[in-house]
């Protein structure tokens, strides 16, 4: 697998920053789970994107054009006792040797050193608003320059949020990043397939979650990219259902929205399958509408098109399907215009995918939908939700046979120079394929 070129990322960012500037970004903090137990540490994505460093208690500094050192890291010192209890530390020599830092200092010395690094810089770039405590520290360091006994006069005048530009950099993926997302999608596809094979009435959603997470880990995706949604029956109408605790019943559907994370990169796949291996007539009819909408929306993924092309196509097909099934009454174009479809489909048709499952990057630029470019990765996930409580929409009664059904189908899509590549294509999604697999 291709190595990620962190140095090239830093160089590109510093070229954009320009001379007489400084960028300061902190690592993620360890979070307490309970008492003296922490959650598993996961690095801040922006910090990791620029350093590849996966320890807490660290701060990255970039100073374009500085002769002594452009990339400086403050991190924990080597400590034999602490490492024996909590794991190895890279230390300052390791930061220089393995991360390519030009210089490295103990994190405990940052208050003494960083104000001096700011001196003479016109602009400070940092993740404004992402960490209020760190924002305050930046203000303190800047204030120290203005009030120090040495009467320094070169305190930075501009404080600029680096997030917008950094997120734009993250939006178009390199070949190395695409490899990792593709691997995560392949592993997750295998997990979904094994879940389909194991699914049966009387089992629990928790058992299916366990099946997924086992195969994620087996495929080198130690952690899910997000809390897995394993929602049977009426639970499928709760968009972010994560209790995953109920018994699955004969005749119900099971909506599974889950993906593993490989080397920080996420996958995100949804399938809706029959618990007993056979869709009912009503389930089949609604499923085919959602699948048709997804296939049509995926066809809109190509350079030059934008998000509204994808979403509008899905909405058009879903609304027409609801009218054809007599769930909605009226002229499809009018129903779309008035937003009536939102009673059944209240979210967008996808999102960016990368280091975050809902990855960073603007969806609109200057008031216009963002145009797709080769190297972007996104999901396409139309859905229909008809909860038991939905008895009437737009003055029209909803027949009982449709109620209690929730269906979502989602794939991970790479924008290519000529169109698209479905990274999660290994998971069956036609009814015939799913039924055949579950019967096998």
NUKEDREN-202782 format. One record per residue (C-alpha): residue in three letters; x, y, z. Coordinates in pm, 1 decimal, decimal comma, m for minus. Layout:
BEGIN
ALA / X / Y / Z
...
END
This chain:
BEGIN
UNK / 0,0 / 0,0 / 0,0
UNK / 133,3 / 344,6 / m94,1
UNK / 284,2 / 552,5 / 183,9
UNK / 112,5 / 881,5 / 265,0
UNK / 333,9 / 1182,2 / 194,0
UNK / 276,6 / 1400,4 / 500,0
UNK / 568,3 / 1628,8 / 408,5
UNK / 406,4 / 1715,4 / 74,5
UNK / 85,9 / 1810,0 / 256,8
UNK / 274,1 / 2041,4 / 491,6
UNK / 461,1 / 2198,5 / 201,3
UNK / 138,4 / 2263,7 / 11,2
UNK / m21,5 / 2422,1 / 318,0
UNK / 280,6 / 2643,8 / 383,6
UNK / 282,9 / 2762,5 / 22,4
UNK / m75,2 / 2875,3 / 71,0
UNK / 3,9 / 3040,6 / 406,4
UNK / 282,2 / 3250,3 / 258,3
UNK / 575,4 / 3420,1 / 434,6
UNK / 561,1 / 3593,6 / 773,6
UNK / 301,5 / 3347,4 / 903,6
UNK / 275,3 / 3066,7 / 1156,1
UNK / 31,9 / 2775,2 / 1189,4
UNK / m33,8 / 2610,8 / 1525,5
UNK / m241,8 / 2292,1 / 1557,9
UNK / m290,3 / 2075,2 / 1869,0
UNK / m326,6 / 1699,7 / 1891,0
UNK / m647,8 / 1545,6 / 2023,0
UNK / m690,2 / 1512,9 / 2396,8
UNK / m738,7 / 1185,6 / 2580,2
UNK / m1099,6 / 1150,9 / 2696,2
UNK / m1206,9 / 993,2 / 3024,0
UNK / m1445,8 / 702,8 / 2980,9
UNK / m1504,4 / 640,1 / 3350,4
UNK / m1301,3 / 709,2 / 3664,5
UNK / m940,0 / 628,2 / 3567,5
UNK / m1017,1 / 461,1 / 3232,4
UNK / m987,2 / 654,8 / 2905,7
UNK / m1156,4 / 595,4 / 2573,8
UNK / m922,0 / 448,6 / 2308,0
UNK / m720,9 / 743,2 / 2179,6
UNK / m792,4 / 867,7 / 1828,3
UNK / m590,3 / 1150,5 / 1682,6
UNK / m746,6 / 1475,8 / 1562,7
UNK / m791,8 / 1434,6 / 1187,7
UNK / m638,8 / 1767,5 / 1086,1
UNK / m336,3 / 1705,6 / 1307,8
UNK / m292,2 / 1352,0 / 1176,2
UNK / m339,3 / 1467,6 / 813,8
UNK / m32,7 / 1689,7 / 846,2
UNK / 190,2 / 1481,9 / 1077,3
UNK / 93,3 / 1113,1 / 1082,3
UNK / 159,0 / 1132,8 / 1459,0
UNK / m74,4 / 935,8 / 1681,6
UNK / 5,1 / 1049,2 / 2036,1
UNK / m177,8 / 1297,5 / 2260,9
UNK / m18,6 / 1599,6 / 2430,3
UNK / 139,1 / 1742,0 / 2116,2
UNK / 133,6 / 2065,3 / 1916,2
UNK / 246,0 / 2107,5 / 1554,9
UNK / 394,2 / 2438,5 / 1437,2
UNK / 457,3 / 2537,2 / 1073,9
UNK / 660,3 / 2849,8 / 992,9
UNK / 703,8 / 2892,8 / 614,7
UNK / 1049,6 / 3010,6 / 510,1
UNK / 1207,5 / 2990,3 / 855,9
UNK / 1571,4 / 2887,2 / 798,0
UNK / 1626,8 / 2715,4 / 1131,9
UNK / 1314,5 / 2495,9 / 1111,3
UNK / 981,8 / 2513,4 / 927,8
UNK / 813,2 / 2210,1 / 1090,2
UNK / 841,3 / 2202,5 / 1468,7
UNK / 675,2 / 1951,2 / 1698,8
UNK / 614,4 / 1980,6 / 2071,8
UNK / 551,3 / 1633,1 / 2213,6
UNK / 599,1 / 1416,6 / 2521,4
UNK / 948,6 / 1323,3 / 2631,8
UNK / 1065,5 / 964,5 / 2647,4
UNK / 985,8 / 824,2 / 2993,5
UNK / 1070,4 / 462,9 / 3073,6
UNK / 830,9 / 442,3 / 3367,9
UNK / 534,0 / 591,9 / 3184,0
UNK / 604,7 / 385,2 / 2873,4
UNK / 607,8 / 68,2 / 3079,5
UNK / 256,2 / 145,3 / 3201,9
UNK / 97,3 / 314,0 / 2900,9
UNK / 296,2 / 232,9 / 2586,8
UNK / 588,7 / 367,7 / 2388,8
UNK / 645,9 / 734,6 / 2319,2
UNK / 821,6 / 872,4 / 2014,3
UNK / 1007,3 / 1145,6 / 2199,1
UNK / 1191,4 / 1436,0 / 2038,3
UNK / 1455,6 / 1234,3 / 1852,8
UNK / 1186,0 / 1007,2 / 1713,0
UNK / 982,0 / 1305,6 / 1595,1
UNK / 1279,9 / 1428,7 / 1393,5
UNK / 1385,0 / 1088,0 / 1264,3
UNK / 1045,9 / 927,0 / 1192,6
UNK / 808,6 / 1220,3 / 1134,9
UNK / 1048,0 / 1447,2 / 949,4
UNK / 1022,8 / 1730,9 / 1201,1
UNK / 1297,0 / 1992,6 / 1158,8
UNK / 1304,5 / 2039,6 / 1533,6
UNK / 1122,0 / 1899,0 / 1836,8
UNK / 1081,5 / 2012,6 / 2197,0
UNK / 920,4 / 1868,1 / 2510,7
UNK / 554,9 / 1969,4 / 2534,2
UNK / 618,6 / 2100,2 / 2886,5
UNK / 844,6 / 2369,6 / 2737,3
UNK / 587,3 / 2509,8 / 2495,6
UNK / 496,6 / 2817,1 / 2704,2
UNK / 862,6 / 2923,3 / 2708,1
UNK / 935,3 / 2862,2 / 2340,5
UNK / 622,5 / 2921,7 / 2134,1
UNK / 579,9 / 3297,2 / 2196,6
UNK / 927,7 / 3347,6 / 2054,8
UNK / 836,0 / 3150,1 / 1743,1
UNK / 542,3 / 3385,4 / 1689,9
UNK / 763,1 / 3693,4 / 1701,6
UNK / 784,0 / 3877,7 / 1370,8
UNK / 493,9 / 3683,3 / 1215,3
UNK / 209,4 / 3884,9 / 1069,7
UNK / m51,1 / 3606,9 / 1075,9
UNK / m138,9 / 3319,0 / 1307,7
UNK / m330,1 / 3030,7 / 1150,4
UNK / m508,4 / 2792,6 / 1386,3
UNK / m831,6 / 2594,3 / 1412,2
UNK / m1037,9 / 2880,6 / 1548,0
UNK / m1331,7 / 2758,4 / 1757,9
UNK / m1241,8 / 2390,2 / 1742,8
UNK / m1092,8 / 2388,3 / 2093,0
UNK / m1181,1 / 2687,0 / 2312,1
UNK / m911,7 / 2605,2 / 2568,8
UNK / m642,7 / 2598,1 / 2300,2
UNK / m782,1 / 2918,7 / 2145,4
UNK / m724,0 / 3079,8 / 2484,5
UNK / m365,7 / 2950,0 / 2493,2
UNK / m295,3 / 3105,7 / 2152,2
UNK / m428,7 / 3436,3 / 2282,4
UNK / m206,4 / 3405,2 / 2590,9
UNK / 106,9 / 3341,6 / 2382,2
UNK / 26,0 / 3637,8 / 2157,9
UNK / m38,5 / 3860,4 / 2460,7
UNK / 295,6 / 3760,0 / 2610,1
UNK / 469,4 / 3903,9 / 2304,8
UNK / 288,7 / 4233,7 / 2349,7
UNK / 361,2 / 4264,7 / 2722,0
UNK / 701,5 / 4099,5 / 2768,4
UNK / 983,1 / 4291,7 / 2942,4
UNK / 1184,3 / 4267,1 / 2621,1
UNK / 918,6 / 4492,5 / 2465,5
UNK / 891,4 / 4287,9 / 2151,0
UNK / 707,3 / 4472,0 / 1879,2
UNK / 655,0 / 4191,4 / 1631,3
UNK / 332,5 / 4039,0 / 1761,9
UNK / 104,6 / 3892,8 / 1493,9
UNK / m180,6 / 4120,4 / 1390,7
UNK / m407,1 / 3868,2 / 1213,5
UNK / m567,9 / 3558,1 / 1363,2
UNK / m699,0 / 3336,3 / 1083,3
UNK / m900,9 / 3013,4 / 1087,3
UNK / m699,7 / 2749,2 / 902,9
UNK / m987,2 / 2502,1 / 894,1
UNK / m1152,5 / 2614,8 / 571,2
UNK / m840,9 / 2578,1 / 355,4
UNK / m719,8 / 2263,0 / 528,8
UNK / m1060,7 / 2103,7 / 475,8
UNK / m1043,8 / 2192,6 / 107,3
UNK / m708,1 / 2014,8 / 89,5
UNK / m859,6 / 1705,2 / 249,8
UNK / m1151,6 / 1697,7 / 6,3
UNK / m961,3 / 1565,8 / m298,2
UNK / m796,4 / 1237,0 / m208,4
UNK / m453,2 / 1114,0 / m313,7
UNK / m394,5 / 765,3 / m455,1
UNK / m268,5 / 651,8 / m111,9
UNK / m585,6 / 777,0 / 57,7
UNK / m809,5 / 611,1 / m200,5
UNK / m628,6 / 282,0 / m140,7
UNK / m713,7 / 301,2 / 228,3
UNK / m1078,8 / 390,8 / 173,2
UNK / m1105,8 / 111,6 / m83,2
UNK / m960,6 / m136,6 / 166,3
UNK / m1201,4 / m20,2 / 437,4
UNK / m1492,1 / m60,6 / 193,8
UNK / m1381,8 / m411,0 / 89,9
UNK / m1346,8 / m525,7 / 450,2
UNK / m1683,5 / m371,6 / 537,4
UNK / m1843,9 / m537,3 / 235,9
UNK / m1721,5 / m874,1 / 361,2
UNK / m1867,2 / m797,5 / 705,7
UNK / m2207,8 / m708,4 / 556,3
UNK / m2207,3 / m1031,4 / 355,6
UNK / m2128,6 / m1240,2 / 664,2
UNK / m2405,9 / m1062,3 / 853,2
UNK / m2652,3 / m1149,8 / 575,7
UNK / m2550,5 / m1514,2 / 602,0
UNK / m2592,6 / m1513,7 / 981,4
UNK / m2922,1 / m1321,0 / 997,0
UNK / m3230,7 / m1513,9 / 1115,0
UNK / m3549,0 / m1458,4 / 1319,8
UNK / m3497,3 / m1495,4 / 1694,6
UNK / m3145,6 / m1359,7 / 1687,7
UNK / m3074,5 / m1011,4 / 1821,2
UNK / m2949,8 / m691,6 / 1665,4
UNK / m2654,4 / m717,1 / 1906,7
UNK / m2554,7 / m1051,8 / 1758,4
UNK / m2552,1 / m895,3 / 1412,4
UNK / m2343,5 / m602,3 / 1540,2
UNK / m2094,6 / m851,9 / 1681,6
UNK / m2076,3 / m1027,3 / 1344,1
UNK / m1992,0 / m696,6 / 1177,1
UNK / m1727,8 / m588,0 / 1426,9
UNK / m1558,1 / m928,7 / 1422,5
UNK / m1510,5 / m911,7 / 1046,7
UNK / m1404,1 / m547,3 / 1060,1
UNK / m1125,4 / m638,3 / 1302,8
UNK / m1033,9 / m951,1 / 1108,3
UNK / m977,9 / m733,9 / 802,3
UNK / m746,5 / m487,3 / 986,9
UNK / m1025,9 / m238,5 / 1060,1
UNK / m994,4 / m259,0 / 1437,7
UNK / m1265,5 / m0,8 / 1502,6
UNK / m1592,2 / 88,6 / 1330,3
UNK / m1577,1 / 426,7 / 1156,4
UNK / m1888,2 / 529,4 / 1355,1
UNK / m2139,1 / 359,3 / 1589,2
UNK / m2295,6 / 80,4 / 1385,8
UNK / m2668,7 / 103,2 / 1314,7
UNK / m2837,4 / m239,6 / 1326,4
UNK / m3208,6 / m161,0 / 1323,4
UNK / m3482,2 / m418,9 / 1279,3
UNK / m3851,5 / m353,2 / 1220,5
UNK / m3973,3 / m15,4 / 1342,9
UNK / m3622,0 / 71,1 / 1466,8
UNK / m3522,1 / 130,9 / 1104,0
UNK / m3731,0 / 448,7 / 1111,6
UNK / m3493,2 / 597,6 / 1371,9
UNK / m3221,2 / 738,0 / 1148,2
UNK / m2934,5 / 707,5 / 1397,9
UNK / m3053,7 / 410,9 / 1602,1
UNK / m2754,0 / 260,4 / 1786,8
UNK / m2905,1 / 67,0 / 2079,0
UNK / m2883,5 / m252,4 / 1869,6
UNK / m3049,5 / m452,6 / 2146,1
UNK / m3382,7 / m588,9 / 2015,9
UNK / m3473,7 / m936,6 / 1902,5
UNK / m3532,1 / m967,6 / 1528,0
UNK / m3872,0 / m1097,8 / 1418,8
UNK / m3990,3 / m1306,8 / 1126,7
UNK / m4129,9 / m1080,8 / 854,9
UNK / m3935,0 / m769,7 / 957,5
UNK / m3660,1 / m590,2 / 770,3
UNK / m3313,3 / m523,1 / 913,2
UNK / m3145,8 / m194,2 / 820,5
UNK / m2768,0 / m212,0 / 866,5
UNK / m2559,8 / 104,7 / 833,1
UNK / m2200,8 / 21,8 / 926,1
UNK / m1844,0 / 58,1 / 806,2
UNK / m1496,5 / m12,1 / 933,4
UNK / m1206,7 / 232,5 / 961,0
UNK / m866,8 / 145,6 / 813,0
UNK / m561,7 / 354,2 / 903,5
UNK / m787,4 / 648,4 / 996,3
UNK / m998,0 / 628,4 / 676,7
UNK / m1369,3 / 548,9 / 692,0
UNK / m1613,7 / 342,0 / 492,7
UNK / m1992,0 / 378,0 / 517,4
UNK / m2228,8 / 115,2 / 378,0
UNK / m2602,7 / 60,1 / 425,9
UNK / m2812,6 / m239,2 / 326,8
UNK / m3169,4 / m333,0 / 419,4
UNK / m3236,9 / m705,2 / 425,8
UNK / m3529,8 / m933,6 / 521,2
UNK / m3472,9 / m1098,3 / 859,1
UNK / m3612,6 / m1429,8 / 730,8
UNK / m3439,5 / m1405,1 / 393,1
UNK / m3749,2 / m1319,6 / 186,5
UNK / m3896,7 / m972,7 / 121,2
UNK / m4272,5 / m939,7 / 151,3
UNK / m4465,2 / m790,6 / m140,5
UNK / m4481,1 / m446,2 / 21,0
UNK / m4118,0 / m454,4 / 135,0
UNK / m4011,3 / m555,6 / m214,8
UNK / m4207,6 / m274,9 / m377,5
UNK / m4056,4 / m6,1 / m154,4
UNK / m3709,5 / m158,9 / m173,8
UNK / m3713,1 / m146,5 / m552,1
UNK / m3808,7 / 222,7 / m543,7
UNK / m3513,1 / 303,7 / m315,5
UNK / m3273,6 / 93,9 / m524,4
UNK / m3390,2 / 258,1 / m846,2
UNK / m3335,3 / 598,1 / m685,3
UNK / m2987,5 / 501,9 / m571,8
UNK / m2880,4 / 366,7 / m911,3
UNK / m3012,9 / 677,9 / m1084,9
UNK / m2839,1 / 906,8 / m834,5
UNK / m2506,3 / 725,1 / m875,1
UNK / m2525,6 / 791,1 / m1249,1
UNK / m2515,8 / 1162,3 / m1165,4
UNK / m2169,7 / 1123,7 / m1007,5
UNK / m1915,2 / 1260,7 / m1255,1
UNK / m1682,8 / 1559,8 / m1285,2
UNK / m1874,3 / 1875,6 / m1369,3
UNK / m2195,8 / 1765,3 / m1197,3
UNK / m2271,3 / 1877,3 / m843,8
UNK / m2449,5 / 1765,8 / m527,6
UNK / m2789,2 / 1894,1 / m635,3
UNK / m2780,6 / 1673,2 / m946,1
UNK / m2739,2 / 1368,7 / m720,4
UNK / m2997,5 / 1464,5 / m460,2
UNK / m3258,4 / 1592,7 / m704,8
UNK / m3244,2 / 1274,8 / m912,2
UNK / m3295,9 / 1059,4 / m602,3
UNK / m3589,1 / 1275,2 / m486,9
UNK / m3747,4 / 1261,0 / m832,5
UNK / m3735,6 / 879,2 / m846,4
UNK / m3847,7 / 833,0 / m483,8
UNK / m4146,2 / 1065,7 / m526,0
UNK / m4255,2 / 902,7 / m850,5
UNK / m4232,3 / 564,2 / m680,9
UNK / m4445,1 / 675,2 / m387,5
UNK / m4709,8 / 804,7 / m630,4
UNK / m4699,9 / 483,7 / m834,6
UNK / m4757,9 / 281,0 / m517,0
UNK / m5043,7 / 517,9 / m418,8
UNK / m4867,6 / 606,8 / m94,5
UNK / m4863,2 / 967,8 / m210,0
UNK / m5133,6 / 1131,9 / m416,2
UNK / m5071,2 / 1415,8 / m658,2
UNK / m4845,3 / 1532,3 / m939,3
UNK / m4484,7 / 1422,6 / m866,4
UNK / m4328,6 / 1753,3 / m975,7
UNK / m4568,1 / 1947,0 / m752,5
UNK / m4503,0 / 1712,8 / m459,6
UNK / m4128,5 / 1768,0 / m501,7
UNK / m4170,4 / 2143,8 / m531,0
UNK / m4374,1 / 2157,1 / m210,5
UNK / m4135,0 / 1924,4 / m28,8
UNK / m4403,4 / 1667,2 / 57,7
UNK / m4150,8 / 1387,2 / m1,0
UNK / m3966,4 / 1503,5 / 312,7
UNK / m4224,1 / 1322,9 / 526,4
UNK / m4067,5 / 999,9 / 395,4
UNK / m3713,2 / 1117,1 / 314,5
UNK / m3579,5 / 1395,9 / 532,5
UNK / m3203,4 / 1382,6 / 476,2
UNK / m2970,4 / 1450,1 / 186,0
UNK / m2857,9 / 1181,1 / m55,8
UNK / m2500,1 / 1159,9 / 66,2
UNK / m2194,6 / 1320,7 / 220,7
UNK / m1819,2 / 1345,1 / 176,7
UNK / m1615,5 / 1046,7 / 301,3
UNK / m1255,2 / 1032,7 / 420,4
UNK / m1082,9 / 1070,7 / 757,6
UNK / m1426,3 / 1154,2 / 896,9
UNK / m1726,6 / 944,7 / 801,4
UNK / m1906,2 / 1274,8 / 740,6
UNK / m1591,2 / 1426,8 / 601,7
UNK / m1500,3 / 1793,3 / 588,3
UNK / m1537,4 / 2016,0 / 284,1
UNK / m1794,0 / 2269,5 / 168,5
UNK / m2099,7 / 2147,1 / m19,4
UNK / m2161,8 / 2494,2 / m161,9
UNK / m1919,1 / 2761,6 / m280,7
UNK / m2025,2 / 3122,7 / m324,6
UNK / m2388,7 / 3021,0 / m294,7
UNK / m2365,5 / 2751,1 / m562,6
UNK / m2350,5 / 2371,2 / m524,6
UNK / m1993,0 / 2243,6 / m532,7
UNK / m1886,7 / 2087,6 / m861,8
UNK / m1750,0 / 1733,2 / m835,3
UNK / m1384,4 / 1667,8 / m915,9
UNK / m1188,6 / 1346,8 / m972,1
UNK / m1049,2 / 1221,4 / m640,9
UNK / m1346,1 / 1322,6 / m428,6
UNK / m1515,1 / 1039,8 / m235,1
UNK / m1878,6 / 1055,4 / m131,0
UNK / m2170,8 / 836,3 / m32,8
UNK / m2501,5 / 796,9 / m215,7
UNK / m2778,1 / 691,9 / 25,1
UNK / m3143,7 / 746,4 / m67,2
UNK / m3405,0 / 607,5 / 170,3
UNK / m3772,2 / 581,8 / 257,5
UNK / m3906,7 / 580,9 / 613,5
UNK / m4271,1 / 504,9 / 698,9
UNK / m4310,5 / 474,6 / 1076,8
UNK / m4611,6 / 305,2 / 1235,4
UNK / m4737,7 / 644,0 / 1352,4
UNK / m4758,7 / 780,4 / 997,2
UNK / m5125,5 / 744,4 / 912,4
UNK / m5185,8 / 1043,9 / 686,7
UNK / m4967,3 / 1261,4 / 460,9
UNK / m5074,7 / 1549,1 / 237,7
UNK / m5440,7 / 1473,8 / 306,7
UNK / m5400,5 / 1113,1 / 197,8
UNK / m5430,3 / 805,1 / 422,6
UNK / m5128,1 / 573,9 / 443,5
UNK / m5237,6 / 209,7 / 420,8
UNK / m5137,5 / m2,0 / 719,6
UNK / m4946,3 / m247,7 / 498,2
UNK / m4678,3 / 17,3 / 430,4
UNK / m4629,7 / 130,5 / 788,3
UNK / m4332,7 / 17,7 / 997,0
UNK / m4099,9 / m11,7 / 697,6
UNK / m3766,2 / 173,9 / 682,4
UNK / m3522,1 / 121,8 / 393,9
UNK / m3181,5 / 279,0 / 321,0
UNK / m2924,1 / 173,8 / 59,9
UNK / m2580,8 / 336,4 / 69,4
UNK / m2253,4 / 295,2 / m117,3
UNK / m1913,4 / 464,6 / m117,6
UNK / m1838,6 / 632,1 / m450,3
UNK / m1508,3 / 761,8 / m589,6
UNK / m1534,4 / 1038,0 / m849,7
UNK / m1305,9 / 940,7 / m1140,3
UNK / m1193,3 / 1139,0 / m1444,1
UNK / m1464,8 / 973,6 / m1653,9
UNK / m1740,3 / 915,8 / m1398,9
UNK / m1743,3 / 703,2 / m1084,8
UNK / m1618,4 / 388,0 / m915,6
UNK / m1836,7 / 216,0 / m653,1
UNK / m1583,7 / 121,2 / m385,0
UNK / m1840,8 / m84,7 / m189,9
UNK / m1970,4 / m278,4 / m491,7
UNK / m1886,1 / m616,0 / m334,4
UNK / m2200,4 / m603,5 / m118,3
UNK / m2509,6 / m746,3 / m293,2
UNK / m2797,0 / m500,0 / m319,1
UNK / m3057,8 / m632,4 / m561,0
UNK / m3335,5 / m828,5 / m392,1
UNK / m3252,4 / m1140,8 / m592,1
UNK / m2885,6 / m1130,2 / m490,6
UNK / m2965,7 / m1073,0 / m123,7
UNK / m3231,6 / m1345,7 / m108,9
UNK / m3002,9 / m1590,7 / m287,1
UNK / m2715,6 / m1517,1 / m47,4
UNK / m2935,6 / m1548,4 / 260,8
UNK / m3077,9 / m1876,6 / 135,1
UNK / m2735,6 / m2019,3 / 57,7
END
